[in-house]
Amino acid sequence: MFSINLQRLLSRQYFLPFILAVGALSFYAYSIRQQIMLEPLSGYEAEQYARQIHQADVLEKRLGPIHHVEMLGGLYEEQRARCNYGVMITAEKRQIHAELWLYKKGGRVDSVHLVHLALSEDERFSIQLDVVKPKGVSPHGG
C-alpha cells in the first residue's frame, strides 16, 4: 500500500520535469541536426580534389610518392560554414587520414584546404587547393 502511494507521488512529482527534459533534449538534437548535415561531393569534384592531392609536391616531400587518395564521407557545419571530408592518403612511407575543408561563402565554395592535424609539429600540414566548380556550373556563376 505504501509503495503504491510513493509511486503515485513520484510519478506526479517528476512527470513535468521529465517531460521538460525530454522536450529540451529533443530540441537540442533537432538543432544539432540542422547545424551538421551530410554534404556529398559529386564524383567529378571528388576526382578533381583527389587529383590535386595526388599531385601535391608538399605531400610527396613529406610522405614519399603517393599511391592512392580516397575521398571519404563529409559533413557540413553551419556554424563554421565549412564542409569537412575525410581523406585517406596512402603513400610509400605510410597511410594518413587528413581532412578536406571546403569553406563556403554565400552557398558557394570560397576556399579549400587539405589539413592533417597531428600531435607532432613536423607532421602537421595545411595545403590550400584550387576550388573545383561542379560540372555544369560556369566559372562566372551563370
N, CA, C and O of each residue as an XYZ file, in Angstrom:
568
protein
N       0.822     -1.181      0.000
C       0.000      0.000      0.000
C       0.877      1.260      0.000
O       0.645      2.201     -0.759
N       1.887      1.247      0.870
C       2.783      2.399      0.952
C       3.553      2.600     -0.358
O       3.726      3.731     -0.812
N       4.013      1.500     -0.962
C       4.787      1.614     -2.197
C       3.945      2.161     -3.344
O       4.470      2.869     -4.203
N       2.659      1.851     -3.378
C       1.783      2.364     -4.436
C       1.610      3.870     -4.287
O       1.644      4.593     -5.283
N       1.425      4.353     -3.072
C       1.289      5.790     -2.844
C       2.589      6.524     -3.175
O       2.561      7.614     -3.745
N       3.708      5.936     -2.823
C       5.004      6.530     -3.143
C       5.202      6.599     -4.658
O       5.726      7.583     -5.179
N       4.783      5.558     -5.351
C       4.880      5.537     -6.808
C       4.042      6.655     -7.418
O       4.504      7.356     -8.319
N       2.824      6.825     -6.936
C       1.958      7.899     -7.443
C       2.566      9.261     -7.167
O       2.567     10.139     -8.030
N       3.086      9.431     -5.948
C       3.693     10.700     -5.576
C       4.880     11.015     -6.485
O       5.006     12.134     -6.982
N       5.750     10.022     -6.701
C       6.908     10.231     -7.563
C       6.502     10.492     -9.002
O       7.089     11.338     -9.677
N       5.513      9.776     -9.463
C       5.110      9.971    -10.853
C       4.518     11.359    -11.047
O       4.761     11.987    -12.078
N       3.749     11.853    -10.087
C       3.200     13.214    -10.198
C       4.303     14.249    -10.021
O       4.336     15.257    -10.727
N       5.196     13.998     -9.085
C       6.239     14.964     -8.761
C       7.247     15.121     -9.905
O       7.717     16.228    -10.167
N       7.574     14.041    -10.573
C       8.608     14.084    -11.598
C       8.068     14.059    -13.018
O       8.848     14.039    -13.970
N       6.758     14.061    -13.180
C       6.194     13.989    -14.522
C       6.540     15.235    -15.334
O       7.047     15.118    -16.449
N       6.281     16.410    -14.802
C       6.544     17.652    -15.524
C       8.045     17.850    -15.794
O       8.408     18.165    -16.928
N       8.927     17.681    -14.806
C      10.363     17.803    -15.122
C      10.831     16.786    -16.167
O      11.684     17.094    -17.000
N      10.272     15.580    -16.119
C      10.636     14.563    -17.105
C      10.230     15.011    -18.505
O      11.019     14.911    -19.445
N       9.008     15.501    -18.645
C       8.525     15.978    -19.953
C       9.375     17.154    -20.427
O       9.733     17.220    -21.603
N       9.698     18.072    -19.537
C      10.532     19.216    -19.915
C      11.930     18.773    -20.346
O      12.475     19.303    -21.315
N      12.510     17.813    -19.642
C      13.842     17.312    -20.001
C      13.820     16.630    -21.362
O      14.718     16.839    -22.178
N      12.801     15.818    -21.610
C      12.682     15.147    -22.911
C      12.498     16.183    -24.014
O      13.097     16.059    -25.083
N      11.691     17.188    -23.772
C      11.486     18.251    -24.761
C      12.765     19.010    -25.048
O      13.071     19.300    -26.205
N      13.523     19.337    -23.996
C      14.781     20.064    -24.179
C      15.790     19.234    -24.968
O      16.460     19.754    -25.861
N      15.899     17.953    -24.643
C      16.825     17.082    -25.375
C      16.406     16.925    -26.833
O      17.255     16.887    -27.723
N      15.116     16.836    -27.077
C      14.623     16.719    -28.454
C      14.944     17.975    -29.245
O      15.374     17.895    -30.396
N      14.738     19.141    -28.631
C      15.043     20.404    -29.305
C      16.538     20.509    -29.599
O      16.930     20.937    -30.685
N      17.377     20.119    -28.628
C      18.823     20.153    -28.812
C      19.242     19.242    -29.966
O      20.045     19.635    -30.812
N      18.702     18.036    -29.997
C      19.028     17.093    -31.078
C      18.586     17.651    -32.421
O      19.298     17.500    -33.414
N      17.430     18.289    -32.469
C      16.932     18.874    -33.714
C      17.853     20.003    -34.169
O      18.181     20.091    -35.352
N      18.276     20.874    -33.239
C      19.132     21.995    -33.621
C      20.498     21.512    -34.090
O      21.060     22.079    -35.027
N      21.046     20.471    -33.454
C      22.324     19.909    -33.901
C      22.167     19.328    -35.297
O      23.044     19.495    -36.145
N      21.052     18.644    -35.538
C      20.824     18.051    -36.853
C      20.758     19.137    -37.919
O      21.180     18.912    -39.053
N      20.237     20.304    -37.573
C      20.166     21.396    -38.528
C      21.546     21.988    -38.807
O      21.795     22.495    -39.901
N      22.435     21.925    -37.829
C      23.749     22.531    -37.984
C      24.746     21.619    -38.681
O      25.645     22.098    -39.373
N      24.599     20.317    -38.508
C      25.545     19.373    -39.097
C      24.769     18.418    -39.989
O      23.991     17.597    -39.504
N      24.981     18.528    -41.288
C      24.244     17.712    -42.251
C      25.226     17.018    -43.183
O      26.348     17.482    -43.385
N      24.793     15.922    -43.736
C      25.615     15.267    -44.748
C      25.676     16.147    -45.980
O      24.661     16.703    -46.400
N      26.830     16.273    -46.548
C      27.021     17.111    -47.721
C      27.892     16.328    -48.703
O      29.118     16.390    -48.617
N      27.288     15.601    -49.624
C      28.091     14.764    -50.520
C      28.816     15.578    -51.594
O      28.294     16.571    -52.101
N      30.006     15.144    -51.920
C      30.737     15.691    -53.064
C      30.286     14.924    -54.294
O      30.005     13.728    -54.217
N      30.216     15.602    -55.420
C      29.903     14.874    -56.651
C      31.125     14.038    -57.024
O      32.231     14.309    -56.555
N      30.931     13.039    -57.854
C      32.044     12.198    -58.293
C      33.115     13.007    -58.995
O      34.309     12.761    -58.828
N      32.670     13.980    -59.788
C      33.608     14.840    -60.512
C      34.459     15.662    -59.541
O      35.679     15.738    -59.685
N      33.800     16.280    -58.547
C      34.534     17.094    -57.572
C      35.518     16.238    -56.771
O      36.668     16.630    -56.573
N      35.068     15.081    -56.317
C      35.938     14.188    -55.545
C      37.153     13.782    -56.371
O      38.273     13.743    -55.862
N      36.928     13.484    -57.634
C      38.025     13.084    -58.526
C      39.023     14.224    -58.711
O      40.233     13.998    -58.694
N      38.522     15.445    -58.887
C      39.403     16.592    -59.101
C      40.226     16.926    -57.851
O      41.421     17.209    -57.948
N      39.586     16.892    -56.686
C      40.332     17.152    -55.446
C      41.350     16.042    -55.184
O      42.470     16.318    -54.754
N      40.969     14.796    -55.438
C      41.899     13.675    -55.262
C      43.104     13.837    -56.189
O      44.233     13.540    -55.798
N      42.868     14.304    -57.402
C      43.963     14.526    -58.358
C      44.910     15.616    -57.845
O      46.130     15.468    -57.924
N      44.345     16.714    -57.318
C      45.186     17.788    -56.778
C      46.030     17.296    -55.597
O      47.207     17.635    -55.478
N      45.411     16.493    -54.729
C      46.126     15.949    -53.571
C      47.240     15.016    -54.040
O      48.352     15.047    -53.513
N      46.931     14.197    -55.026
C      47.894     13.229    -55.563
C      49.107     13.937    -56.146
O      50.221     13.417    -56.081
N      48.899     15.126    -56.719
C      49.978     15.848    -57.387
C      50.653     16.900    -56.498
O      51.517     17.639    -56.970
N      50.272     16.975    -55.226
C      50.839     17.996    -54.331
C      52.292     17.663    -53.991
O      52.581     16.621    -53.404
N      53.199     18.564    -54.369
C      54.631     18.366    -54.110
C      54.939     18.323    -52.617
O      55.800     17.561    -52.177
N      54.238     19.141    -51.844
C      54.473     19.204    -50.397
C      54.233     17.839    -49.755
O      55.003     17.406    -48.898
N      53.168     17.169    -50.173
C      52.864     15.847    -49.620
C      53.900     14.817    -50.036
O      54.294     13.963    -49.242
N      54.335     14.903    -51.279
C      55.324     13.936    -51.759
C      56.642     14.079    -50.996
O      57.314     13.085    -50.720
N      57.009     15.317    -50.657
C      58.236     15.535    -49.882
C      58.106     14.961    -48.474
O      59.075     14.432    -47.928
N      56.919     15.061    -47.884
C      56.710     14.589    -46.510
C      56.487     13.085    -46.427
O      57.009     12.421    -45.531
N      55.705     12.547    -47.370
C      55.256     11.157    -47.270
C      55.896     10.209    -48.268
O      55.753      8.992    -48.149
N      56.593     10.749    -49.243
C      57.086      9.914    -50.330
C      56.032      9.870    -51.432
O      54.999     10.532    -51.328
N      56.282      9.100    -52.482
C      55.321      9.027    -53.582
C      53.935      8.574    -53.095
O      53.813      7.619    -52.328
N      52.908      9.275    -53.552
C      51.534      8.954    -53.148
C      50.977      7.916    -54.107
O      51.002      8.094    -55.325
N      50.476      6.832    -53.537
C      49.938      5.743    -54.345
C      48.430      5.842    -54.548
O      47.925      5.528    -55.626
N      47.712      6.277    -53.515
C      46.249      6.268    -53.614
C      45.653      7.357    -52.721
O      46.124      7.585    -51.606
N      44.613      8.027    -53.223
C      43.862      9.017    -52.450
C      42.405      8.607    -52.489
O      41.816      8.464    -53.560
N      41.824      8.419    -51.306
C      40.418      8.001    -51.232
C      39.620      9.056    -50.481
O      39.943      9.404    -49.345
N      38.569      9.561    -51.132
C      37.693     10.550    -50.505
C      36.637      9.807    -49.698
O      35.971      8.906    -50.209
N      36.491     10.193    -48.431
C      35.513      9.568    -47.547
C      34.316     10.507    -47.382
O      34.242     11.531    -48.062
N      33.399     10.182    -46.511
C      32.189     10.979    -46.314
C      32.470     12.365    -45.771
O      33.567     12.659    -45.296
N      31.449     13.216    -45.853
C      31.615     14.587    -45.402
C      30.419     15.117    -44.645
O      29.305     14.607    -44.767
N      30.669     16.147    -43.861
C      29.633     16.819    -43.084
C      29.713     18.313    -43.332
O      30.788     18.851    -43.598
N      28.564     18.985    -43.244
C      28.521     20.441    -43.343
C      28.247     21.010    -41.962
O      27.267     20.635    -41.318
N      29.106     21.915    -41.502
C      28.921     22.574    -40.211
C      28.443     23.994    -40.466
O      29.185     24.830    -40.982
N      27.203     24.255    -40.100
C      26.600     25.557    -40.368
C      27.319     26.683    -39.628
O      27.495     27.766    -40.186
N      27.734     26.449    -38.388
C      28.379     27.497    -37.594
C      29.677     27.980    -38.232
O      29.984     29.171    -38.186
N      30.428     27.076    -38.818
C      31.707     27.442    -39.433
C      31.581     27.661    -40.929
O      32.545     28.075    -41.573
N      30.411     27.392    -41.496
C      30.203     27.460    -42.947
C      31.289     26.656    -43.654
O      31.926     27.126    -44.597
N      31.481     25.425    -43.168
C      32.567     24.599    -43.687
C      32.088     23.166    -43.862
O      31.365     22.631    -43.021
N      32.502     22.553    -44.967
C      32.277     21.127    -45.192
C      33.574     20.406    -44.851
O      34.649     20.822    -45.283
N      33.480     19.342    -44.088
C      34.645     18.525    -43.724
C      34.517     17.171    -44.402
O      33.507     16.487    -44.240
N      35.524     16.786    -45.151
C      35.542     15.476    -45.799
C      36.766     14.716    -45.332
O      37.863     15.271    -45.270
N      36.582     13.471    -45.010
C      37.712     12.624    -44.667
C      38.453     12.223    -45.930
O      37.839     11.942    -46.959
N      39.776     12.200    -45.846
C      40.613     11.804    -46.984
C      41.655     10.807    -46.475
O      42.405     11.100    -45.545
N      41.690      9.641    -47.088
C      42.696      8.631    -46.741
C      43.784      8.691    -47.814
O      43.521      8.460    -48.994
N      44.987      8.999    -47.392
C      46.112      9.134    -48.319
C      47.091      7.992    -48.055
O      47.634      7.862    -46.958
N      47.303      7.173    -49.075
C      48.245      6.058    -48.971
C      49.498      6.436    -49.755
O      49.458      6.647    -50.967
N      50.605      6.514    -49.033
C      51.874      6.885    -49.651
C      52.863      5.746    -49.459
O      52.551      4.721    -48.852
N      54.061      5.948    -49.991
C      55.093      4.912    -49.894
C      55.498      4.666    -48.442
O      55.686      3.520    -48.034
N      55.632      5.740    -47.663
C      56.096      5.610    -46.282
C      54.998      5.180    -45.316
O      55.271      4.430    -44.379
N      53.756      5.640    -45.523
C      52.667      5.327    -44.586
C      51.317      5.762    -45.133
O      51.199      6.277    -46.245
N      50.312      5.536    -44.310
C      48.944      5.918    -44.657
C      48.455      6.913    -43.607
O      48.603      6.670    -42.410
N      47.873      8.033    -44.047
C      47.363      9.019    -43.096
C      45.913      9.353    -43.413
O      45.440      9.184    -44.537
N      45.232      9.830    -42.394
C      43.864     10.312    -42.550
C      43.909     11.822    -42.370
O      44.276     12.319    -41.305
N      43.536     12.542    -43.411
C      43.511     14.004    -43.359
C      42.071     14.464    -43.573
O      41.175     13.647    -43.782
N      41.862     15.762    -43.521
C      40.540     16.314    -43.772
C      40.623     17.349    -44.876
O      41.574     18.127    -44.958
N      39.611     17.341    -45.717
C      39.465     18.347    -46.754
C      38.415     19.325    -46.252
O      37.264     18.947    -46.036
N      38.809     20.587    -46.066
C      37.893     21.605    -45.552
C      37.496     22.512    -46.700
O      38.346     23.162    -47.307
N      36.202     22.558    -46.998
C      35.670     23.453    -48.013
C      34.907     24.557    -47.303
O      33.859     24.305    -46.708
N      35.422     25.772    -47.360
C      34.756     26.912    -46.721
C      33.773     27.516    -47.712
O      34.102     27.744    -48.876
N      32.563     27.770    -47.233
C      31.525     28.303    -48.110
C      31.215     29.747    -47.753
O      31.231     30.137    -46.586
N      30.935     30.522    -48.779
C      30.512     31.901    -48.613
C      29.360     32.119    -49.581
O      29.540     32.013    -50.794
N      28.195     32.418    -49.063
C      27.035     32.638    -49.925
C      26.595     31.389    -50.671
O      26.087     31.491    -51.788
N      26.777     30.223    -50.086
C      26.352     28.976    -50.715
C      27.350     28.396    -51.702
O      27.156     27.286    -52.197
N      28.410     29.127    -51.993
C      29.435     28.635    -52.928
C      30.740     28.375    -52.182
O      31.022     29.008    -51.164
N      31.517     27.455    -52.688
C      32.812     27.147    -52.072
C      33.759     28.311    -52.332
O      33.977     28.705    -53.478
N      34.321     28.857    -51.251
C      35.196     30.017    -51.333
C      36.671     29.612    -51.310
O      37.483     30.168    -52.049
N      37.013     28.642    -50.460
C      38.394     28.166    -50.401
C      38.416     26.717    -49.939
O      37.483     26.237    -49.295
N      39.503     26.031    -50.283
C      39.645     24.607    -49.982
C      41.027     24.371    -49.368
O      42.040     24.850    -49.879
N      41.046     23.621    -48.261
C      42.307     23.301    -47.597
C      42.335     21.815    -47.264
O      41.339     21.251    -46.812
N      43.474     21.194    -47.489
C      43.719     19.830    -47.025
C      44.501     19.973    -45.730
O      45.580     20.566    -45.711
N      43.956     19.428    -44.649
C      44.535     19.641    -43.324
C      44.797     18.300    -42.655
O      43.953     17.405    -42.681
N      45.981     18.171    -42.054
C      46.299     16.996    -41.238
C      46.742     17.515    -39.882
O      47.782     18.160    -39.759
N      45.937     17.224    -38.863
C      46.265     17.648    -37.507
C      46.918     16.484    -36.787
O      46.316     15.420    -36.637
N      48.134     16.683    -36.347
C      48.877     15.623    -35.664
C      49.487     16.190    -34.389
O      49.596     17.405    -34.222
N      49.879     15.297    -33.502
C      50.474     15.739    -32.244
C      51.848     16.358    -32.449
O      52.184     17.355    -31.810
N      52.635     15.778    -33.327
C      53.975     16.334    -33.547
C      53.915     17.442    -34.598
O      53.206     17.341    -35.599
N      54.667     18.479    -34.341
C      54.664     19.669    -35.189
C      55.086     19.362    -36.631
O      54.535     19.936    -37.570
N      56.058     18.464    -36.812
C      56.565     18.187    -38.154
C      55.595     17.364    -39.004
O      55.788     17.257    -40.215
N      54.561     16.782    -38.401
C      53.588     16.003    -39.175
C      52.350     16.809    -39.560
O      51.567     16.374    -40.404
N      52.169     17.964    -38.956
C      51.001     18.797    -39.276
C      51.211     19.492    -40.607
O      52.322     19.886    -40.962
N      50.107     19.632    -41.338
C      50.185     20.438    -42.550
C      48.811     20.964    -42.926
O      47.781     20.413    -42.541
N      48.829     22.033    -43.680
C      47.621     22.609    -44.260
C      48.006     23.100    -45.647
O      48.884     23.950    -45.794
N      47.350     22.566    -46.650
C      47.663     22.900    -48.036
C      46.417     23.494    -48.677
O      45.337     22.907    -48.612
N      46.571     24.655    -49.295
C      45.435     25.246    -49.995
C      45.341     24.638    -51.390
O      46.334     24.559    -52.114
N      44.136     24.212    -51.756
C      43.883     23.634    -53.075
C      43.017     24.584    -53.886
O      42.394     25.494    -53.339
N      42.984     24.365    -55.187
C      42.123     25.161    -56.058
C      40.679     24.710    -55.892
O      40.404     23.520    -55.742
N      39.757     25.673    -55.918
C      38.328     25.363    -55.821
C      37.882     24.700    -57.111
O      38.153     25.208    -58.199
N      37.203     23.574    -56.997
C      36.672     22.859    -58.157
C      35.208     23.234    -58.309
O      34.418     23.077    -57.378
N      34.853     23.726    -59.477
C      33.451     24.047    -59.766
C      32.735     22.764    -60.146
O      33.266     21.968    -60.921
N      31.519     22.547    -59.607
C      30.753     21.363    -60.017
C      30.516     21.384    -61.524
O      30.403     22.454    -62.122
N      30.443     20.210    -62.134
C      30.200     20.128    -63.575
C      28.903     20.834    -63.918
O      27.906     20.697    -63.210
N      28.917     21.583    -64.996
C      27.712     22.274    -65.438
C      27.582     23.680    -64.874
O      26.629     24.385    -65.207
N      28.527     24.113    -64.020
C      28.492     25.463    -63.459
C      29.604     26.258    -64.115
O      30.763     25.841    -64.113
N      29.247     27.411    -64.679
C      30.266     28.214    -65.349
C      31.124     28.922    -64.300
O      30.648     29.195    -63.198
N      32.377     29.219    -64.627
C      33.258     29.883    -63.668
C      32.779     31.284    -63.299
O      33.192     31.830    -62.276
N      31.902     31.875    -64.134
C      31.415     33.234    -63.887
C      30.124     33.249    -63.096
O      29.550     34.316    -62.880
N      29.644     32.067    -62.648
C      28.463     31.998    -61.800
C      27.156     31.960    -62.546
O      26.106     32.022    -61.906
N      27.150     31.862    -63.862
C      25.909     31.912    -64.630
C      25.393     30.620    -65.052
O      24.352     30.554    -65.705
